[in-house]
Protein backbone atom coordinates (compact mmCIF):
# COMPACT_ATOMS: atom_id res chain seq x y z
CA UNK A 1 0.00 0.00 0.00
CA UNK A 2 2.85 2.40 0.85
CA UNK A 3 4.42 1.83 -2.54
CA UNK A 4 1.17 2.76 -4.35
CA UNK A 5 0.94 6.03 -2.38
CA UNK A 6 4.61 6.73 -3.17
CA UNK A 7 3.97 6.34 -6.94
CA UNK A 8 0.76 8.39 -6.80
CA UNK A 9 2.67 11.23 -5.09
CA UNK A 10 5.42 11.02 -7.74
CA UNK A 11 2.81 11.07 -10.51
CA UNK A 12 1.13 14.13 -8.97
CA UNK A 13 4.47 15.95 -8.70
CA UNK A 14 5.23 15.11 -12.34
CA UNK A 15 1.79 16.35 -13.52
CA UNK A 16 2.19 19.58 -11.53
CA UNK A 17 5.71 20.12 -12.94
CA UNK A 18 4.47 19.62 -16.52
CA UNK A 19 1.55 21.98 -15.86
CA UNK A 20 3.89 24.71 -14.48
CA UNK A 21 6.25 24.21 -17.41
CA UNK A 22 3.38 24.61 -19.86
CA UNK A 23 2.21 27.78 -18.11
CA UNK A 24 5.75 29.19 -18.08
CA UNK A 25 6.27 28.58 -21.80
CA UNK A 26 2.87 29.97 -22.79
CA UNK A 27 3.01 32.94 -20.42
CA UNK A 28 6.61 34.11 -20.75
CA UNK A 29 8.63 32.47 -23.48
CA UNK A 30 6.10 32.09 -26.30
CA UNK A 31 4.71 35.66 -26.28
CA UNK A 32 8.12 37.30 -25.96
CA UNK A 33 11.12 35.37 -27.22
CA UNK A 34 9.42 33.04 -29.68
CA UNK A 35 7.15 35.80 -30.98
CA UNK A 36 10.01 38.25 -31.57
CA UNK A 37 12.07 35.59 -33.37
CA UNK A 38 9.08 34.81 -35.65
CA UNK A 39 8.75 31.25 -34.36
CA UNK A 40 5.08 31.84 -33.45
CA UNK A 41 2.39 33.85 -35.25
CA UNK A 42 4.39 33.64 -38.47
CA UNK A 43 1.65 35.28 -40.57
CA UNK A 44 2.82 38.63 -39.22
CA UNK A 45 6.46 37.96 -40.19
CA UNK A 46 8.38 38.46 -43.36
CA UNK A 47 11.42 36.64 -44.68
CA UNK A 48 14.38 38.66 -45.87
CA UNK A 49 17.39 37.68 -47.94
CA UNK A 50 20.29 39.69 -46.50
CA UNK A 51 23.66 40.40 -48.10
CA UNK A 52 25.79 42.28 -45.60
CA UNK A 53 29.30 43.61 -45.75
CA UNK A 54 30.47 45.76 -42.82
CA UNK A 55 27.92 48.59 -42.51
CA UNK A 56 26.40 48.07 -45.97
CA UNK A 57 23.64 45.69 -46.89
CA UNK A 58 21.23 44.59 -49.59
CA UNK A 59 17.91 43.11 -48.57
CA UNK A 60 15.28 41.34 -50.64
CA UNK A 61 11.90 41.32 -48.95
CA UNK A 62 10.46 37.96 -50.04
CA UNK A 63 6.75 38.83 -49.99
CA UNK A 64 6.86 42.05 -52.01
CA UNK A 65 10.00 41.05 -53.96
CA UNK A 66 11.39 44.55 -53.34
CA UNK A 67 15.08 45.13 -52.85
CA UNK A 68 16.60 47.84 -50.74
CA UNK A 69 20.24 48.74 -50.46
CA UNK A 70 21.99 50.75 -47.79
CA UNK A 71 25.47 51.83 -48.86
CA UNK A 72 26.43 53.42 -45.55
CA UNK A 73 25.02 56.82 -46.54
CA UNK A 74 21.74 56.43 -48.42
CA UNK A 75 18.92 53.93 -48.60
CA UNK A 76 17.88 52.94 -52.13
CA UNK A 77 14.55 51.20 -52.64
CA UNK A 78 14.20 49.28 -55.89
CA UNK A 79 10.88 48.45 -57.48
CA UNK A 80 8.63 51.27 -56.28
CA UNK A 81 9.64 53.91 -58.80
CA UNK A 82 8.34 53.24 -62.31
CA UNK A 83 10.37 55.99 -64.04
CA UNK A 84 11.33 54.65 -67.46
CA UNK A 85 14.00 57.27 -68.23
CA UNK A 86 16.85 55.06 -66.97
CA UNK A 87 18.96 53.44 -69.68
CA UNK A 88 20.85 50.17 -70.07
CA UNK A 89 21.74 48.49 -66.77
CA UNK A 90 20.40 51.29 -64.58
CA UNK A 91 17.24 51.14 -62.48
CA UNK A 92 15.05 53.90 -61.09
CA UNK A 93 15.13 53.97 -57.29
CA UNK A 94 13.63 55.93 -54.43
CA UNK A 95 16.40 57.48 -52.37
CA UNK A 96 16.37 58.28 -48.66
CA UNK A 97 18.96 59.52 -46.25
CA UNK A 98 18.61 58.38 -42.66
CA UNK A 99 19.42 60.03 -39.38
CA UNK A 100 18.73 58.89 -35.84
CA UNK A 101 16.85 60.97 -33.29
CA UNK A 102 16.82 59.27 -29.92
CA UNK A 103 16.58 55.66 -31.00
CA UNK A 104 14.29 56.25 -33.99
CA UNK A 105 15.40 56.53 -37.61
CA UNK A 106 14.08 59.46 -39.62
CA UNK A 107 13.87 58.83 -43.36
CA UNK A 108 14.41 61.94 -45.45
CA UNK A 109 13.48 61.54 -49.13
CA UNK A 110 15.78 62.71 -51.90
CA UNK A 111 14.95 63.03 -55.58
CA UNK A 112 14.69 59.69 -57.34
CA UNK A 113 17.83 58.51 -59.14
CA UNK A 114 18.96 56.04 -61.76
CA UNK A 115 21.65 53.76 -60.34
CA UNK A 116 23.10 50.32 -61.10
CA UNK A 117 20.47 47.61 -61.25
CA UNK A 118 20.23 45.31 -58.26
CA UNK A 119 21.76 42.32 -60.05
CA UNK A 120 24.94 44.29 -60.69
CA UNK A 121 25.21 45.27 -57.03
CA UNK A 122 24.48 41.73 -55.78
CA UNK A 123 27.12 40.34 -58.16
CA UNK A 124 29.57 42.91 -56.80
CA UNK A 125 28.86 41.82 -53.21
CA UNK A 126 29.18 38.14 -54.14
CA UNK A 127 32.30 38.43 -56.32
CA UNK A 128 34.26 41.21 -54.59
CA UNK A 129 33.32 40.67 -50.95
CA UNK A 130 32.53 36.92 -51.27
CA UNK A 131 29.20 37.48 -49.50
CA UNK A 132 26.44 34.87 -49.59
CA UNK A 133 22.89 35.73 -48.56
CA UNK A 134 21.62 35.01 -45.07
CA UNK A 135 17.97 34.48 -44.21
CA UNK A 136 16.60 36.95 -41.70
CA UNK A 137 13.08 37.00 -40.27
CA UNK A 138 11.36 40.05 -38.87
CA UNK A 139 7.90 41.27 -37.91
CA UNK A 140 5.73 43.18 -40.34
CA UNK A 141 4.34 46.14 -38.43
CA UNK A 142 2.29 47.56 -41.22
CA UNK A 143 0.69 46.44 -44.47
CA UNK A 144 1.73 49.67 -46.19
CA UNK A 145 4.72 48.59 -48.28
CA UNK A 146 6.94 51.62 -47.74
CA UNK A 147 6.16 51.82 -44.01
CA UNK A 148 6.92 48.10 -43.77
CA UNK A 149 10.35 48.70 -45.33
CA UNK A 150 10.97 51.53 -42.88
CA UNK A 151 9.95 49.31 -39.94
CA UNK A 152 12.24 46.52 -41.22
CA UNK A 153 15.16 48.98 -41.40
CA UNK A 154 14.31 50.24 -37.89
CA UNK A 155 14.28 46.68 -36.52
CA UNK A 156 17.59 45.88 -38.21
CA UNK A 157 19.05 49.03 -36.64
CA UNK A 158 17.62 48.06 -33.22
CA UNK A 159 19.27 44.62 -33.54
CA UNK A 160 22.64 46.26 -34.37
CA UNK A 161 22.85 44.81 -37.87
CA UNK A 162 24.06 48.23 -39.04
CA UNK A 163 24.76 51.69 -37.64
CA UNK A 164 24.07 55.18 -38.90
N, C-alpha and C positions, 0 to 999 in steps of 0.2 A: 504494500500500500504506500509506503514511504517513497518508493522509487517512482510510482505513478505521479505523486504530488510533485516530486523533484522535476520530472519531465514536463509536467503541466506548467510549472513556474518558469522553466527555461523557454518553453514555447511562448508564453505570455510576454516574457522579456524580449524575445526575438520579434514578435508581432509589434510590440510597442516601438522597438528600435527601427523597424522598417517603416512604421507609420511616421515617426519623427524625421527620418531621412527623407521620406516623400514630401512632407511638409516643408522641410528645409530647402530642398531642390526647387519646389514649386513656388515658394515664397521669396527666396533670396537669389538663388543662382539663375533660374530660368528667366525671370523678368529683367535681370540686370545683365549679367555676363553673357549668357547665351543669346539674349535679345540683341545686345550691342554687336556681337560677333556674327549676327545674321544666321544663327543656328536654329532659331525659332522664329515664327511669323515671317517666313521668307518671302511672302508676297510683297512686303514693303521694302525689300532689299533690291539692290541692283548689282550686277557683276561687272567688274571693270578689268580691262586688260591694261596693265601698267608697265611701261618701259621707263626706267628711271636711271639717270646718271647724275651723281652728285645732287645738285639742287635743281636739276631740270627733269622734266618728265613729259611723257606722252601718254594719254589715257584714251582708251576706246570704251565708251559706255555701251554695253552689249545690247540693251533694250532699244535705245534710239539709234544705235549705230553711228553716233556722233563721236568725233575725235576732238580732243582739246590738248593743246601743247603749251607748257609753261617753259620758257627759255631762261628763266632767272630774272627777267625784267617784265615781260608782257605775257598775257594769257591770250592765246589764239584759239578760237572755236571754229572748227570746220563743219560745214554742212548746214548752217543756218542761213548764210548769205547766198542768195541766188544770182548775184551779179555775174553777168556773162562776159564782162570786158576783159577778163584775165586770159592770157594767151599761153599756149604750149603747156608746160608742166606746172603752171601756177594755178593756185586755187584762191577763190575769194574767201576771206575769213573775217569774222568779227574780232575786234582787238580790244582788250581791256588791260589797263594797268591796275595793280593791286597795292593797297597800303593797309596797314593794320592800325586800328584804333581800339585800344584796350586789348581785347582778345578776338575782335571781330574784323574780318576782311571787308574792306570797301572796294567795290569794283567800279572803276572809272572808265567809261567807254571812250575809245578813240575812233577816228574815222576808219572805215573798213579798208583792208589792204589786199593786195594780191601777193601771196608768198608761195614758196615751194609747196607742192602738193604733199599730202601726208605720207604717201608711199616713199617719196624721196627722203623725208626726214626719218621715217622708221628704218629704212635701209641704212642711213647714216648712223643711227644709233646701233644697229645690229653689226654693221661692218667695221666702223671706227672704234666704238666703245665696247663691242662684243656683248651687247646687252640682249637678253632674252626676256620676253614678257612674263610678268608675274600676274597671277589672278588675285584680285583684291575685291572684297565685298563690303558694301556700305549701305546704310539706310537711305531710302528715298524720303525726303521730307515734304516733297511737293510734287504734284503732277505737272506743273508748269515746267517745260523742258529747260529753259534758261535758268530759272530759279533752282531746279534740281542740280544743274551743273555747278552753280554757285555753292549750293549746300554740300556737294561732293568735295569741292575744293576746300571749303571751310573745314570739313571733317578730316581731310587729308592733312591740312595745316594743324588741326588740333591734335592729331596723332603723330606729329613731328615727322611726316614724310618729306616735307620741304619747309623752307623758311623764306620769309620775305625781308 
